[in-house]
Amino acid sequence: MADVASPRILIVEDDPLIGFDLAVELEAHGFAIVGVAPTVAKALALFQDRGCDVAILDVNLGRETSAPIARTLAAAHVPFIAVTGYSIDQCPREFATAPLLSKPFQTARLVAELKRQMPNA
């Protein structure tokens, strides 16, 4: 179980099974999950209500991209990691400087990247 000092992670993923699995795996690695959002609107509401230390953004959310979330996080100086099945040149420009993990990825690689993105790492 995550304690108060655990890094707070926002997961933006439109596939409910992937989002749930990510949340469970990251909690097992000591992260606190502030929520799993399948849409831009839900992600922005979670961020406004709960904040986060780092976010994981699935670039493609079905009929929308997570670019508006990336812009909001960047403006708030909150780091994020992009995850996608596409190459970086197929992603919106908001992801040009973000770490990118290609799906499928190993949890250990995601955990290592999350730790690198932590403000006090």
Backbone as XML, in Angstrom:
<?xml version="1.0"?>
<chain id="A" units="angstrom">
  <residue number="1" name="MET">
    <atom name="N" x="0.842" y="-1.193" z="0.000"/>
    <atom name="CA" x="0.000" y="0.000" z="0.000"/>
    <atom name="C" x="0.882" y="1.251" z="0.000"/>
  </residue>
  <residue number="2" name="ALA">
    <atom name="N" x="0.515" y="2.220" z="-0.791"/>
    <atom name="CA" x="1.300" y="3.439" z="-0.926"/>
    <atom name="C" x="1.073" y="4.340" z="0.291"/>
  </residue>
  <residue number="3" name="ASP">
    <atom name="N" x="2.140" y="5.008" z="0.734"/>
    <atom name="CA" x="1.987" y="5.939" z="1.843"/>
    <atom name="C" x="1.932" y="7.372" z="1.324"/>
  </residue>
  <residue number="4" name="VAL">
    <atom name="N" x="1.833" y="8.330" z="2.274"/>
    <atom name="CA" x="1.651" y="9.731" z="1.901"/>
    <atom name="C" x="2.818" y="10.250" z="1.055"/>
  </residue>
  <residue number="5" name="ALA">
    <atom name="N" x="4.030" y="9.736" z="1.286"/>
    <atom name="CA" x="5.206" y="10.219" z="0.574"/>
    <atom name="C" x="5.377" y="9.583" z="-0.802"/>
  </residue>
  <residue number="6" name="SER">
    <atom name="N" x="4.509" y="8.669" z="-1.162"/>
    <atom name="CA" x="4.631" y="7.996" z="-2.456"/>
    <atom name="C" x="4.408" y="8.980" z="-3.592"/>
  </residue>
  <residue number="7" name="PRO">
    <atom name="N" x="5.204" y="8.867" z="-4.655"/>
    <atom name="CA" x="4.987" y="9.726" z="-5.827"/>
    <atom name="C" x="3.583" y="9.502" z="-6.401"/>
  </residue>
  <residue number="8" name="ARG">
    <atom name="N" x="2.901" y="10.598" z="-6.702"/>
    <atom name="CA" x="1.526" y="10.548" z="-7.203"/>
    <atom name="C" x="1.530" y="10.527" z="-8.729"/>
  </residue>
  <residue number="9" name="ILE">
    <atom name="N" x="0.904" y="9.487" z="-9.284"/>
    <atom name="CA" x="0.911" y="9.262" z="-10.726"/>
    <atom name="C" x="-0.506" y="9.369" z="-11.286"/>
  </residue>
  <residue number="10" name="LEU">
    <atom name="N" x="-0.645" y="10.142" z="-12.356"/>
    <atom name="CA" x="-1.888" y="10.199" z="-13.122"/>
    <atom name="C" x="-1.685" y="9.344" z="-14.362"/>
  </residue>
  <residue number="11" name="ILE">
    <atom name="N" x="-2.593" y="8.401" z="-14.584"/>
    <atom name="CA" x="-2.533" y="7.532" z="-15.756"/>
    <atom name="C" x="-3.642" y="7.944" z="-16.716"/>
  </residue>
  <residue number="12" name="VAL">
    <atom name="N" x="-3.268" y="8.249" z="-17.944"/>
    <atom name="CA" x="-4.251" y="8.570" z="-18.983"/>
    <atom name="C" x="-4.164" y="7.463" z="-20.018"/>
  </residue>
  <residue number="13" name="GLU">
    <atom name="N" x="-5.208" y="6.634" z="-20.051"/>
    <atom name="CA" x="-5.232" y="5.450" z="-20.908"/>
    <atom name="C" x="-6.683" y="5.128" z="-21.233"/>
  </residue>
  <residue number="14" name="ASP">
    <atom name="N" x="-7.000" y="5.011" z="-22.522"/>
    <atom name="CA" x="-8.389" y="4.774" z="-22.910"/>
    <atom name="C" x="-8.801" y="3.307" z="-22.838"/>
  </residue>
  <residue number="15" name="ASP">
    <atom name="N" x="-7.870" y="2.376" z="-22.744"/>
    <atom name="CA" x="-8.203" y="0.959" z="-22.603"/>
    <atom name="C" x="-8.304" y="0.644" z="-21.108"/>
  </residue>
  <residue number="16" name="PRO">
    <atom name="N" x="-9.504" y="0.323" z="-20.614"/>
    <atom name="CA" x="-9.691" y="0.133" z="-19.175"/>
    <atom name="C" x="-8.821" y="-0.985" z="-18.589"/>
  </residue>
  <residue number="17" name="LEU">
    <atom name="N" x="-8.608" y="-2.049" z="-19.321"/>
    <atom name="CA" x="-7.784" y="-3.141" z="-18.806"/>
    <atom name="C" x="-6.324" y="-2.723" z="-18.669"/>
  </residue>
  <residue number="18" name="ILE">
    <atom name="N" x="-5.815" y="-2.026" z="-19.660"/>
    <atom name="CA" x="-4.429" y="-1.549" z="-19.592"/>
    <atom name="C" x="-4.281" y="-0.553" z="-18.446"/>
  </residue>
  <residue number="19" name="GLY">
    <atom name="N" x="-5.227" y="0.363" z="-18.326"/>
    <atom name="CA" x="-5.180" y="1.347" z="-17.245"/>
    <atom name="C" x="-5.202" y="0.693" z="-15.880"/>
  </residue>
  <residue number="20" name="PHE">
    <atom name="N" x="-6.075" y="-0.285" z="-15.699"/>
    <atom name="CA" x="-6.171" y="-0.989" z="-14.418"/>
    <atom name="C" x="-4.874" y="-1.742" z="-14.126"/>
  </residue>
  <residue number="21" name="ASP">
    <atom name="N" x="-4.375" y="-2.470" z="-15.118"/>
    <atom name="CA" x="-3.124" y="-3.222" z="-14.934"/>
    <atom name="C" x="-1.966" y="-2.300" z="-14.574"/>
  </residue>
  <residue number="22" name="LEU">
    <atom name="N" x="-1.858" y="-1.170" z="-15.276"/>
    <atom name="CA" x="-0.805" y="-0.205" z="-14.965"/>
    <atom name="C" x="-0.920" y="0.296" z="-13.530"/>
  </residue>
  <residue number="23" name="ALA">
    <atom name="N" x="-2.129" y="0.626" z="-13.113"/>
    <atom name="CA" x="-2.344" y="1.123" z="-11.752"/>
    <atom name="C" x="-1.911" y="0.084" z="-10.720"/>
  </residue>
  <residue number="24" name="VAL">
    <atom name="N" x="-2.300" y="-1.153" z="-10.902"/>
    <atom name="CA" x="-1.947" y="-2.223" z="-9.966"/>
    <atom name="C" x="-0.432" y="-2.421" z="-9.927"/>
  </residue>
  <residue number="25" name="GLU">
    <atom name="N" x="0.183" y="-2.486" z="-11.109"/>
    <atom name="CA" x="1.635" y="-2.699" z="-11.177"/>
    <atom name="C" x="2.408" y="-1.539" z="-10.548"/>
  </residue>
  <residue number="26" name="LEU">
    <atom name="N" x="1.986" y="-0.320" z="-10.806"/>
    <atom name="CA" x="2.701" y="0.827" z="-10.260"/>
    <atom name="C" x="2.501" y="0.957" z="-8.749"/>
  </residue>
  <residue number="27" name="GLU">
    <atom name="N" x="1.319" y="0.636" z="-8.262"/>
    <atom name="CA" x="1.102" y="0.632" z="-6.810"/>
    <atom name="C" x="2.021" y="-0.390" z="-6.148"/>
  </residue>
  <residue number="28" name="ALA">
    <atom name="N" x="2.220" y="-1.539" z="-6.791"/>
    <atom name="CA" x="3.115" y="-2.569" z="-6.251"/>
    <atom name="C" x="4.565" y="-2.083" z="-6.198"/>
  </residue>
  <residue number="29" name="HIS">
    <atom name="N" x="4.894" y="-1.078" z="-7.014"/>
    <atom name="CA" x="6.239" y="-0.499" z="-7.022"/>
    <atom name="C" x="6.334" y="0.752" z="-6.137"/>
  </residue>
  <residue number="30" name="GLY">
    <atom name="N" x="5.301" y="1.019" z="-5.347"/>
    <atom name="CA" x="5.363" y="2.118" z="-4.385"/>
    <atom name="C" x="4.811" y="3.453" z="-4.833"/>
  </residue>
  <residue number="31" name="PHE">
    <atom name="N" x="4.165" y="3.489" z="-5.986"/>
    <atom name="CA" x="3.566" y="4.737" z="-6.462"/>
    <atom name="C" x="2.121" y="4.843" z="-5.983"/>
  </residue>
  <residue number="32" name="ALA">
    <atom name="N" x="1.638" y="6.051" z="-5.809"/>
    <atom name="CA" x="0.235" y="6.311" z="-5.478"/>
    <atom name="C" x="-0.463" y="6.751" z="-6.761"/>
  </residue>
  <residue number="33" name="ILE">
    <atom name="N" x="-1.531" y="6.107" z="-7.108"/>
    <atom name="CA" x="-2.263" y="6.427" z="-8.333"/>
    <atom name="C" x="-3.381" y="7.403" z="-7.993"/>
  </residue>
  <residue number="34" name="VAL">
    <atom name="N" x="-3.327" y="8.595" z="-8.596"/>
    <atom name="CA" x="-4.379" y="9.583" z="-8.340"/>
    <atom name="C" x="-5.628" y="9.289" z="-9.160"/>
  </residue>
  <residue number="35" name="GLY">
    <atom name="N" x="-5.473" y="8.509" z="-10.213"/>
    <atom name="CA" x="-6.618" y="8.126" z="-11.021"/>
    <atom name="C" x="-6.178" y="7.625" z="-12.381"/>
  </residue>
  <residue number="36" name="VAL">
    <atom name="N" x="-7.114" y="6.922" z="-13.016"/>
    <atom name="CA" x="-6.927" y="6.450" z="-14.387"/>
    <atom name="C" x="-8.006" y="7.122" z="-15.217"/>
  </residue>
  <residue number="37" name="ALA">
    <atom name="N" x="-7.590" y="7.905" z="-16.197"/>
    <atom name="CA" x="-8.532" y="8.678" z="-17.006"/>
    <atom name="C" x="-8.541" y="8.171" z="-18.444"/>
  </residue>
  <residue number="38" name="PRO">
    <atom name="N" x="-9.724" y="7.882" z="-18.984"/>
    <atom name="CA" x="-9.804" y="7.416" z="-20.367"/>
    <atom name="C" x="-9.992" y="8.535" z="-21.392"/>
  </residue>
  <residue number="39" name="THR">
    <atom name="N" x="-10.234" y="9.764" z="-20.916"/>
    <atom name="CA" x="-10.497" y="10.887" z="-21.819"/>
    <atom name="C" x="-9.741" y="12.131" z="-21.361"/>
  </residue>
  <residue number="40" name="VAL">
    <atom name="N" x="-9.629" y="13.093" z="-22.259"/>
    <atom name="CA" x="-8.997" y="14.368" z="-21.930"/>
    <atom name="C" x="-9.765" y="15.051" z="-20.801"/>
  </residue>
  <residue number="41" name="ALA">
    <atom name="N" x="-11.080" y="15.106" z="-20.904"/>
    <atom name="CA" x="-11.884" y="15.792" z="-19.889"/>
    <atom name="C" x="-11.688" y="15.178" z="-18.506"/>
  </residue>
  <residue number="42" name="LYS">
    <atom name="N" x="-11.721" y="13.871" z="-18.424"/>
    <atom name="CA" x="-11.541" y="13.191" z="-17.136"/>
    <atom name="C" x="-10.134" y="13.434" z="-16.598"/>
  </residue>
  <residue number="43" name="ALA">
    <atom name="N" x="-9.125" y="13.372" z="-17.462"/>
    <atom name="CA" x="-7.744" y="13.592" z="-17.029"/>
    <atom name="C" x="-7.553" y="15.006" z="-16.490"/>
  </residue>
  <residue number="44" name="LEU">
    <atom name="N" x="-8.080" y="15.996" z="-17.202"/>
    <atom name="CA" x="-7.942" y="17.376" z="-16.755"/>
    <atom name="C" x="-8.669" y="17.604" z="-15.430"/>
  </residue>
  <residue number="45" name="ALA">
    <atom name="N" x="-9.827" y="16.980" z="-15.252"/>
    <atom name="CA" x="-10.565" y="17.103" z="-13.992"/>
    <atom name="C" x="-9.779" y="16.463" z="-12.848"/>
  </residue>
  <residue number="46" name="LEU">
    <atom name="N" x="-9.217" y="15.284" z="-13.081"/>
    <atom name="CA" x="-8.408" y="14.630" z="-12.050"/>
    <atom name="C" x="-7.189" y="15.472" z="-11.692"/>
  </residue>
  <residue number="47" name="PHE">
    <atom name="N" x="-6.524" y="16.017" z="-12.699"/>
    <atom name="CA" x="-5.351" y="16.841" z="-12.445"/>
    <atom name="C" x="-5.722" y="18.082" z="-11.644"/>
  </residue>
  <residue number="48" name="GLN">
    <atom name="N" x="-6.818" y="18.727" z="-12.005"/>
    <atom name="CA" x="-7.252" y="19.927" z="-11.290"/>
    <atom name="C" x="-7.623" y="19.594" z="-9.844"/>
  </residue>
  <residue number="49" name="ASP">
    <atom name="N" x="-8.314" y="18.476" z="-9.633"/>
    <atom name="CA" x="-8.783" y="18.112" z="-8.293"/>
    <atom name="C" x="-7.689" y="17.529" z="-7.404"/>
  </residue>
  <residue number="50" name="ARG">
    <atom name="N" x="-6.815" y="16.707" z="-7.987"/>
    <atom name="CA" x="-5.863" y="15.949" z="-7.170"/>
    <atom name="C" x="-4.398" y="16.241" z="-7.458"/>
  </residue>
  <residue number="51" name="GLY">
    <atom name="N" x="-4.115" y="16.815" z="-8.627"/>
    <atom name="CA" x="-2.727" y="17.043" z="-9.001"/>
    <atom name="C" x="-1.997" y="15.726" z="-9.219"/>
  </residue>
  <residue number="52" name="CYS">
    <atom name="N" x="-0.709" y="15.807" z="-9.502"/>
    <atom name="CA" x="0.135" y="14.623" z="-9.628"/>
    <atom name="C" x="1.577" y="15.078" z="-9.682"/>
  </residue>
  <residue number="53" name="ASP">
    <atom name="N" x="2.477" y="14.134" z="-9.438"/>
    <atom name="CA" x="3.902" y="14.427" z="-9.528"/>
    <atom name="C" x="4.434" y="14.122" z="-10.924"/>
  </residue>
  <residue number="54" name="VAL">
    <atom name="N" x="3.878" y="13.106" z="-11.551"/>
    <atom name="CA" x="4.249" y="12.671" z="-12.896"/>
    <atom name="C" x="3.006" y="12.054" z="-13.523"/>
  </residue>
  <residue number="55" name="ALA">
    <atom name="N" x="2.885" y="12.171" z="-14.845"/>
    <atom name="CA" x="1.754" y="11.559" z="-15.546"/>
    <atom name="C" x="2.263" y="10.619" z="-16.636"/>
  </residue>
  <residue number="56" name="ILE">
    <atom name="N" x="1.432" y="9.628" z="-16.921"/>
    <atom name="CA" x="1.664" y="8.715" z="-18.037"/>
    <atom name="C" x="0.544" y="8.987" z="-19.024"/>
  </residue>
  <residue number="57" name="LEU">
    <atom name="N" x="0.897" y="9.410" z="-20.232"/>
    <atom name="CA" x="-0.104" y="9.779" z="-21.225"/>
    <atom name="C" x="-0.077" y="8.841" z="-22.418"/>
  </residue>
  <residue number="58" name="ASP">
    <atom name="N" x="-1.166" y="8.113" z="-22.615"/>
    <atom name="CA" x="-1.350" y="7.392" z="-23.863"/>
    <atom name="C" x="-1.637" y="8.480" z="-24.899"/>
  </residue>
  <residue number="59" name="VAL">
    <atom name="N" x="-0.852" y="8.531" z="-25.938"/>
    <atom name="CA" x="-0.990" y="9.619" z="-26.912"/>
    <atom name="C" x="-2.344" y="9.580" z="-27.602"/>
  </residue>
  <residue number="60" name="ASN">
    <atom name="N" x="-2.761" y="8.404" z="-28.045"/>
    <atom name="CA" x="-4.010" y="8.259" z="-28.792"/>
    <atom name="C" x="-5.100" y="7.754" z="-27.863"/>
  </residue>
  <residue number="61" name="LEU">
    <atom name="N" x="-6.132" y="8.575" z="-27.677"/>
    <atom name="CA" x="-7.264" y="8.212" z="-26.825"/>
    <atom name="C" x="-8.516" y="7.983" z="-27.665"/>
  </residue>
  <residue number="62" name="GLY">
    <atom name="N" x="-8.395" y="7.183" z="-28.684"/>
    <atom name="CA" x="-9.544" y="6.917" z="-29.549"/>
    <atom name="C" x="-9.785" y="8.065" z="-30.499"/>
  </residue>
  <residue number="63" name="ARG">
    <atom name="N" x="-10.821" y="8.858" z="-30.243"/>
    <atom name="CA" x="-11.176" y="9.974" z="-31.130"/>
    <atom name="C" x="-10.458" y="11.266" z="-30.794"/>
  </residue>
  <residue number="64" name="GLU">
    <atom name="N" x="-9.595" y="11.250" z="-29.786"/>
    <atom name="CA" x="-8.840" y="12.445" z="-29.405"/>
    <atom name="C" x="-7.420" y="12.032" z="-29.030"/>
  </residue>
  <residue number="65" name="THR">
    <atom name="N" x="-6.552" y="13.019" z="-28.911"/>
    <atom name="CA" x="-5.206" y="12.746" z="-28.417"/>
    <atom name="C" x="-5.073" y="13.386" z="-27.040"/>
  </residue>
  <residue number="66" name="SER">
    <atom name="N" x="-4.035" y="13.013" z="-26.345"/>
    <atom name="CA" x="-3.812" y="13.587" z="-25.021"/>
    <atom name="C" x="-2.979" y="14.871" z="-25.082"/>
  </residue>
  <residue number="67" name="ALA">
    <atom name="N" x="-2.850" y="15.476" z="-26.259"/>
    <atom name="CA" x="-2.090" y="16.719" z="-26.417"/>
    <atom name="C" x="-2.574" y="17.834" z="-25.479"/>
  </residue>
  <residue number="68" name="PRO">
    <atom name="N" x="-3.894" y="18.044" z="-25.285"/>
    <atom name="CA" x="-4.316" y="19.104" z="-24.357"/>
    <atom name="C" x="-3.834" y="18.846" z="-22.926"/>
  </residue>
  <residue number="69" name="ILE">
    <atom name="N" x="-3.740" y="17.585" z="-22.541"/>
    <atom name="CA" x="-3.248" y="17.245" z="-21.204"/>
    <atom name="C" x="-1.758" y="17.555" z="-21.137"/>
  </residue>
  <residue number="70" name="ALA">
    <atom name="N" x="-1.026" y="17.196" z="-22.190"/>
    <atom name="CA" x="0.407" y="17.476" z="-22.245"/>
    <atom name="C" x="0.666" y="18.975" z="-22.107"/>
  </residue>
  <residue number="71" name="ARG">
    <atom name="N" x="-0.126" y="19.789" z="-22.782"/>
    <atom name="CA" x="0.034" y="21.245" z="-22.683"/>
    <atom name="C" x="-0.224" y="21.732" z="-21.260"/>
  </residue>
  <residue number="72" name="THR">
    <atom name="N" x="-1.272" y="21.224" z="-20.636"/>
    <atom name="CA" x="-1.613" y="21.621" z="-19.266"/>
    <atom name="C" x="-0.509" y="21.224" z="-18.297"/>
  </residue>
  <residue number="73" name="LEU">
    <atom name="N" x="-0.015" y="20.007" z="-18.431"/>
    <atom name="CA" x="1.060" y="19.540" z="-17.548"/>
    <atom name="C" x="2.328" y="20.357" z="-17.752"/>
  </residue>
  <residue number="74" name="ALA">
    <atom name="N" x="2.675" y="20.617" z="-19.005"/>
    <atom name="CA" x="3.879" y="21.399" z="-19.298"/>
    <atom name="C" x="3.768" y="22.802" z="-18.693"/>
  </residue>
  <residue number="75" name="ALA">
    <atom name="N" x="2.602" y="23.420" z="-18.802"/>
    <atom name="CA" x="2.399" y="24.754" z="-18.239"/>
    <atom name="C" x="2.531" y="24.751" z="-16.717"/>
  </residue>
  <residue number="76" name="ALA">
    <atom name="N" x="2.190" y="23.614" z="-16.097"/>
    <atom name="CA" x="2.283" y="23.486" z="-14.638"/>
    <atom name="C" x="3.635" y="22.917" z="-14.201"/>
  </residue>
  <residue number="77" name="HIS">
    <atom name="N" x="4.528" y="22.692" z="-15.162"/>
    <atom name="CA" x="5.861" y="22.131" z="-14.898"/>
    <atom name="C" x="5.784" y="20.744" z="-14.262"/>
  </residue>
  <residue number="78" name="VAL">
    <atom name="N" x="4.827" y="19.949" z="-14.718"/>
    <atom name="CA" x="4.678" y="18.571" z="-14.256"/>
    <atom name="C" x="5.185" y="17.649" z="-15.367"/>
  </residue>
  <residue number="79" name="PRO">
    <atom name="N" x="6.170" y="16.806" z="-15.079"/>
    <atom name="CA" x="6.701" y="15.922" z="-16.114"/>
    <atom name="C" x="5.705" y="14.843" z="-16.504"/>
  </residue>
  <residue number="80" name="PHE">
    <atom name="N" x="5.844" y="14.357" z="-17.726"/>
    <atom name="CA" x="4.993" y="13.262" z="-18.182"/>
    <atom name="C" x="5.773" y="12.372" z="-19.136"/>
  </residue>
  <residue number="81" name="ILE">
    <atom name="N" x="5.281" y="11.155" z="-19.241"/>
    <atom name="CA" x="5.844" y="10.160" z="-20.142"/>
    <atom name="C" x="4.764" y="9.811" z="-21.155"/>
  </residue>
  <residue number="82" name="ALA">
    <atom name="N" x="5.122" y="9.795" z="-22.415"/>
    <atom name="CA" x="4.191" y="9.420" z="-23.475"/>
    <atom name="C" x="4.332" y="7.928" z="-23.747"/>
  </residue>
  <residue number="83" name="VAL">
    <atom name="N" x="3.209" y="7.258" z="-23.898"/>
    <atom name="CA" x="3.215" y="5.857" z="-24.304"/>
    <atom name="C" x="2.335" y="5.744" z="-25.546"/>
  </residue>
  <residue number="84" name="THR">
    <atom name="N" x="2.820" y="5.008" z="-26.522"/>
    <atom name="CA" x="2.081" y="4.930" z="-27.779"/>
    <atom name="C" x="2.535" y="3.739" z="-28.607"/>
  </residue>
  <residue number="85" name="GLY">
    <atom name="N" x="1.694" y="3.352" z="-29.513"/>
    <atom name="CA" x="2.052" y="2.345" z="-30.501"/>
    <atom name="C" x="2.605" y="2.992" z="-31.762"/>
  </residue>
  <residue number="86" name="TYR">
    <atom name="N" x="2.655" y="4.313" z="-31.790"/>
    <atom name="CA" x="3.129" y="5.063" z="-32.946"/>
    <atom name="C" x="4.563" y="5.528" z="-32.733"/>
  </residue>
  <residue number="87" name="SER">
    <atom name="N" x="5.206" y="5.971" z="-33.793"/>
    <atom name="CA" x="6.547" y="6.538" z="-33.663"/>
    <atom name="C" x="6.411" y="7.993" z="-33.237"/>
  </residue>
  <residue number="88" name="ILE">
    <atom name="N" x="7.499" y="8.563" z="-32.731"/>
    <atom name="CA" x="7.468" y="9.938" z="-32.235"/>
    <atom name="C" x="7.086" y="10.929" z="-33.331"/>
  </residue>
  <residue number="89" name="ASP">
    <atom name="N" x="7.466" y="10.658" z="-34.570"/>
    <atom name="CA" x="7.127" y="11.597" z="-35.642"/>
    <atom name="C" x="5.645" y="11.538" z="-36.020"/>
  </residue>
  <residue number="90" name="GLN">
    <atom name="N" x="4.916" y="10.558" z="-35.502"/>
    <atom name="CA" x="3.472" y="10.480" z="-35.730"/>
    <atom name="C" x="2.682" y="11.100" z="-34.575"/>
  </residue>
  <residue number="91" name="CYS">
    <atom name="N" x="3.377" y="11.557" z="-33.554"/>
    <atom name="CA" x="2.735" y="12.128" z="-32.372"/>
    <atom name="C" x="2.605" y="13.641" z="-32.519"/>
  </residue>
  <residue number="92" name="PRO">
    <atom name="N" x="1.612" y="14.223" z="-31.843"/>
    <atom name="CA" x="1.493" y="15.680" z="-31.840"/>
    <atom name="C" x="2.763" y="16.325" z="-31.280"/>
  </residue>
  <residue number="93" name="ARG">
    <atom name="N" x="3.016" y="17.560" z="-31.679"/>
    <atom name="CA" x="4.254" y="18.254" z="-31.296"/>
    <atom name="C" x="4.426" y="18.391" z="-29.788"/>
  </residue>
  <residue number="94" name="GLU">
    <atom name="N" x="3.358" y="18.332" z="-29.026"/>
    <atom name="CA" x="3.437" y="18.442" z="-27.565"/>
    <atom name="C" x="4.280" y="17.332" z="-26.937"/>
  </residue>
  <residue number="95" name="PHE">
    <atom name="N" x="4.500" y="16.268" z="-27.701"/>
    <atom name="CA" x="5.240" y="15.126" z="-27.175"/>
    <atom name="C" x="6.686" y="15.075" z="-27.667"/>
  </residue>
  <residue number="96" name="ALA">
    <atom name="N" x="7.103" y="16.078" z="-28.423"/>
    <atom name="CA" x="8.429" y="16.061" z="-29.059"/>
    <atom name="C" x="9.576" y="15.918" z="-28.064"/>
  </residue>
  <residue number="97" name="THR">
    <atom name="N" x="9.448" y="16.499" z="-26.889"/>
    <atom name="CA" x="10.543" y="16.440" z="-25.916"/>
    <atom name="C" x="10.274" y="15.492" z="-24.751"/>
  </residue>
  <residue number="98" name="ALA">
    <atom name="N" x="9.131" y="14.848" z="-24.761"/>
    <atom name="CA" x="8.780" y="13.926" z="-23.668"/>
    <atom name="C" x="9.426" y="12.568" z="-23.884"/>
  </residue>
  <residue number="99" name="PRO">
    <atom name="N" x="9.763" y="11.882" z="-22.790"/>
    <atom name="CA" x="10.203" y="10.498" z="-22.942"/>
    <atom name="C" x="9.072" y="9.697" z="-23.585"/>
  </residue>
  <residue number="100" name="LEU">
    <atom name="N" x="9.421" y="8.801" z="-24.488"/>
    <atom name="CA" x="8.419" y="8.025" z="-25.213"/>
    <atom name="C" x="8.697" y="6.547" z="-25.029"/>
  </residue>
  <residue number="101" name="LEU">
    <atom name="N" x="7.686" y="5.813" z="-24.578"/>
    <atom name="CA" x="7.766" y="4.363" z="-24.485"/>
    <atom name="C" x="6.819" y="3.785" z="-25.518"/>
  </residue>
  <residue number="102" name="SER">
    <atom name="N" x="7.330" y="2.875" z="-26.314"/>
    <atom name="CA" x="6.498" y="2.227" z="-27.334"/>
    <atom name="C" x="5.762" y="1.044" z="-26.733"/>
  </residue>
  <residue number="103" name="LYS">
    <atom name="N" x="4.479" y="0.952" z="-27.053"/>
    <atom name="CA" x="3.675" y="-0.189" z="-26.604"/>
    <atom name="C" x="3.996" y="-1.405" z="-27.470"/>
  </residue>
  <residue number="104" name="PRO">
    <atom name="N" x="4.039" y="-2.565" z="-26.909"/>
    <atom name="CA" x="4.004" y="-2.851" z="-25.470"/>
    <atom name="C" x="5.360" y="-2.573" z="-24.844"/>
  </residue>
  <residue number="105" name="PHE">
    <atom name="N" x="5.365" y="-2.239" z="-23.568"/>
    <atom name="CA" x="6.613" y="-1.937" z="-22.864"/>
    <atom name="C" x="6.654" y="-2.744" z="-21.573"/>
  </residue>
  <residue number="106" name="GLN">
    <atom name="N" x="7.845" y="-2.916" z="-21.043"/>
    <atom name="CA" x="8.018" y="-3.630" z="-19.782"/>
    <atom name="C" x="7.781" y="-2.665" z="-18.623"/>
  </residue>
  <residue number="107" name="THR">
    <atom name="N" x="7.111" y="-3.160" z="-17.586"/>
    <atom name="CA" x="6.834" y="-2.329" z="-16.420"/>
    <atom name="C" x="8.124" y="-1.785" z="-15.814"/>
  </residue>
  <residue number="108" name="ALA">
    <atom name="N" x="9.177" y="-2.587" z="-15.778"/>
    <atom name="CA" x="10.446" y="-2.142" z="-15.197"/>
    <atom name="C" x="10.981" y="-0.910" z="-15.922"/>
  </residue>
  <residue number="109" name="ARG">
    <atom name="N" x="10.805" y="-0.869" z="-17.222"/>
    <atom name="CA" x="11.259" y="0.288" z="-18.002"/>
    <atom name="C" x="10.428" y="1.530" z="-17.658"/>
  </residue>
  <residue number="110" name="LEU">
    <atom name="N" x="9.122" y="1.352" z="-17.507"/>
    <atom name="CA" x="8.251" y="2.469" z="-17.132"/>
    <atom name="C" x="8.598" y="2.975" z="-15.739"/>
  </residue>
  <residue number="111" name="VAL">
    <atom name="N" x="8.797" y="2.073" z="-14.795"/>
    <atom name="CA" x="9.138" y="2.461" z="-13.424"/>
    <atom name="C" x="10.447" y="3.250" z="-13.408"/>
  </residue>
  <residue number="112" name="ALA">
    <atom name="N" x="11.437" y="2.769" z="-14.148"/>
    <atom name="CA" x="12.723" y="3.477" z="-14.211"/>
    <atom name="C" x="12.546" y="4.882" z="-14.787"/>
  </residue>
  <residue number="113" name="GLU">
    <atom name="N" x="11.740" y="5.009" z="-15.831"/>
    <atom name="CA" x="11.513" y="6.326" z="-16.439"/>
    <atom name="C" x="10.730" y="7.234" z="-15.502"/>
  </residue>
  <residue number="114" name="LEU">
    <atom name="N" x="9.747" y="6.696" z="-14.788"/>
    <atom name="CA" x="8.999" y="7.503" z="-13.813"/>
    <atom name="C" x="9.940" y="8.059" z="-12.755"/>
  </residue>
  <residue number="115" name="LYS">
    <atom name="N" x="10.841" y="7.222" z="-12.263"/>
    <atom name="CA" x="11.781" y="7.674" z="-11.241"/>
    <atom name="C" x="12.703" y="8.754" z="-11.791"/>
  </residue>
  <residue number="116" name="ARG">
    <atom name="N" x="13.094" y="8.645" z="-13.056"/>
    <atom name="CA" x="13.937" y="9.686" z="-13.674"/>
    <atom name="C" x="13.193" y="11.018" z="-13.799"/>
  </residue>
  <residue number="117" name="GLN">
    <atom name="N" x="11.893" y="10.944" z="-13.962"/>
    <atom name="CA" x="11.095" y="12.159" z="-14.154"/>
    <atom name="C" x="10.692" y="12.836" z="-12.862"/>
  </residue>
  <residue number="118" name="MET">
    <atom name="N" x="10.893" y="12.166" z="-11.741"/>
    <atom name="CA" x="10.499" y="12.750" z="-10.463"/>
    <atom name="C" x="11.288" y="14.046" z="-10.205"/>
  </residue>
  <residue number="119" name="PRO">
    <atom name="N" x="10.605" y="15.062" z="-9.744"/>
    <atom name="CA" x="11.257" y="16.356" z="-9.518"/>
    <atom name="C" x="12.484" y="16.281" z="-8.607"/>
  </residue>
  <residue number="120" name="ASN">
    <atom name="N" x="12.479" y="15.389" z="-7.641"/>
    <atom name="CA" x="13.606" y="15.290" z="-6.701"/>
    <atom name="C" x="14.489" y="14.088" z="-6.969"/>
  </residue>
  <residue number="121" name="ALA">
    <atom name="N" x="14.467" y="13.586" z="-8.211"/>
    <atom name="CA" x="15.263" y="12.398" z="-8.515"/>
    <atom name="C" x="16.737" y="12.713" z="-8.542"/>
  </residue>
</chain>
